[in-house]
Amino acid sequence: MEIRKFKDAFTSFVTIALKPLILILVFSAIASLKIYYKGMDLSTVYSVIFLGISILLGIFLVKSKRLKSNSKIIIILLWSFLLRALWLVNIKSVPVSDFNTMYESAKAVLQGNYDTLWGTGYIARFPHLTMMVMYMTFMLKFFKDALLAMKIVNLAMGVLVVYLIYLILKEIFDKKEVVLIGTLIAAIFPPLITYTGVFCTENLAIPFYLVSIYIFLLACKKKVSSWMFIVTGILLSIGNLFRMVAVVTLIAFVMYIIIYTNTNIKEKIKSTLMIVISFLLVLVLVSTTLRAAKITQNNLWRGTEPSITNTLKGTNIKYGGRWNPEDAAIPEKYNFNYDDIQNACKDIIFERLTTTPITELLSFYIEKYWVQWSEGDLSGVFWSQLNVPEEDIIIKFDKGGKEIFQVIYALIIVLVFIGLFNKKRFKDNSEINLFYIIFCGYGVAYLITEMQSRYSYIVCWLFIILAVSGVEKIKEWTN
């Protein structure tokens, strides 16, 4: 009985706390409509056409009595494939920024040169990029046009993500109609389309995150053996190898098991250990193998440059918590001495947090949170078009098209907010609470670390799942 009371109290606390926080995102998404509006152009026309077709397709599929559920999902998957394929054809994206550094490092590794993975080389400083370098090396070795091959993989992974979201929605929501709508939202969700041509780690990581979550839900609902928690940990760890922020999801898994699963203490401990140990074993095994093969110098979780430098950038009020030359120069200033860098960063962070007026500090973190989640495509258009010659872009989407993406995103965030009033969903059916916990985790993490819109991409699919709760609530109101 006490456990039940705690579960209800925790759920109420999370959903009540999220209402003002999600409301901020509603305002930020809507306010950004004006910020990102740069006039109408050809991209506006095409975006409106494809949005219109998507809406009509949704109405047809929801109302159709002849088509079976599987057929409807196949149609949505084909539509998602078409949208992503057209995006790839439209822009001949190239590796840029960190993505280009990884690509050039992969070329060097292919020639037997591991300099960037050792000493003060860029990948050695940020070893969480190592697996992407290995992946790119593999693609360069076995494909004549490695960039095209990687884009095709991104395309396949993108469609797989839509399907995985469908499977997850099926485990959360009972009504086929709302599951169908959620799957269609996944098909047209701007970041999941615009990042298809970007050579970022998230495209490989997201499917592993999602399949891990899907199996986790199945195991919690006892639809599969409890031993599948081991598979959950392994898959999440593989995703983490490409985008090392999965520890937040891991913590959410543990919290969900403790609070929401109807098992005894012994079973809760067993399930938790299976996930955590399998997660850590994969990470340690891969890291040890890379070091034993003399490919990397450092473990994947500890680079030449301490991770606190990322937190340092995240506290720089002058630059809005973004990357800045002032903080980026710290490692070189201390000759890449790990302990000296760490101590210097701690001192600077402490000084910033203790000498800045509370009102200014609060304003900074609200603005940082606002900006982190405000952009409808999470900078996908920017990264897709960056450094691409004019002749290699058929239609630019950084004007009117981006505005339509923002409209779609704003509507989805509004649905997420409405979903917070769907008490029947989060009180009687605990699965949705996993995603509220995950969002809270990443929301806090991104307040601490360096701010960049792209960082939200790894968990942007959360909004699709949470928006479906809003769709369900609207259907309840209308009925």
Disulfide bonds with the S-S distance in Angstrom:
none
